[in-house]
Amino acid sequence: MSQITEPVEAPSMSATPDTQHPPSILRTLPLPDPDGIADAQRPGTSCVWCQAELTIATAVNLGERVTGGLRWWPRSCPACVPVKAHRALLDHPAGCAECAGGGRCGLLVGLYRVVRDGMR
């Protein structure tokens, strides 16, 4: 993967329809290392997790990322988002003072909604 030194536009799939979930929630989902994924996964033409081919209608935009100075645009298929959100939901309370104390922070509620909506 080459290092980007100048601003570049997002790939054409950046116009994918937004989900009903805030980008701030989707950006918290853990992603694989961009160096360890297929070429089609980095620009978002296939799912970052399962490699399913994506279209403008099916892609879930996970937001632009910068990893190690490299800019990439991960996207997901609709099936993987709630699965990864569920894992993040289970892992979240241990690192959050509000949730560990019995509360429910905005991130926890947002992750719950992603999981719930994925079950519909």
N, C-alpha and C positions, 0 to 999 in steps of 0.2 A: 504494500500500500504506500503511495507516495504522500509526502508531507505537503500540505497546502500552505503557501506563503502569501497568496493574494486572496481577496474576497471572491467567492464564487457563488453563483446562484444554486439553489437547491435543485435536484433533479426534477424533471417534469411531473413526477408523481406528487410533488409537494402540494399540488392543488387537490389532494384527496379530501373527501368530505370529512369534516370533523365529527368525532363521536359525540355523544351527549356528555362525556366525561371531561372534566377540565384537564388541559394539557399538564398542569402542575401535578396532577395525580399520575397520569400516564408516564411522566418523566421519572417517577420514582421506581418504576418497575426495573428490576435488575436485568442487565443485558449481557450477552456473551461478549468476550473480548473481540473487537473487530478484526484483529489479526488471525483469529481462529475460525472465521466464518467464510462462506462462499462469496465469490465476487458479487453475485446477484443480491446478496443480503445487505451489503453495505449501503447501496443507494436506495434500497427499499423496493426492489422489483420482486423480491421474494421475502417471505416471512423470516424475521430475524431468528426465530426459534425453530420452526419446523420445516423451513424452506419451501412452503407452499407458494405457488406462483400467485402474485397479487395483481389486481386490476385497480383502476381508480375507484370503482364502486366498492371493492372489498377491503382495501387497505386501511388499516388503522395507523395513523401517523403518531409515532412515539416521540416526535420532536427532534430537532437537530441536536447532535451530540458532538463534543470535542473530547477525544481520548488520546492522550499522549501527543497533543498538537495536531491531531488529524481530525478533520471534520467529516461527519457521516450522518446519514438520514435513515435511521432504522424505522421499519414499519412492520406491522404484524397482521396476521390473519385474524378475523374476529374470534375464532375458537381459542387461540392461545392467550389472548388478553386476560380473560377471567381466570384461567389456570395460573398464570404468573401473578396476577393480583391476589389470588388466594394464598399463594406461598408468601408474598410480601405481607399480607394481612396477618398471617401466623407469626412471622418473624418480627413485625413492627413493635409490639408492646415492650419487648425487652430493652429496646434502645430509646424509648420515649418516656420521659419523667411523668407526663400527664397520664398516659395510658397505664404505665406501671403502677401508678397510684390509684387506679380504679376509674379514671376518667376516660373520655373519648375525644381525642384530638381530631382536627379536621382531616388529616391524612388518613387516620383509621376509618373514619366515616366514609371518606371518598373511596378507599380501597374496598370497603364492604359493598358500596353501591355498584362498583365495577363487577364484583363477584356475583352479586344478586342479579344484576341486569343480564349477565352472561348465562344465567340459569333459565332465563325466560325463553 
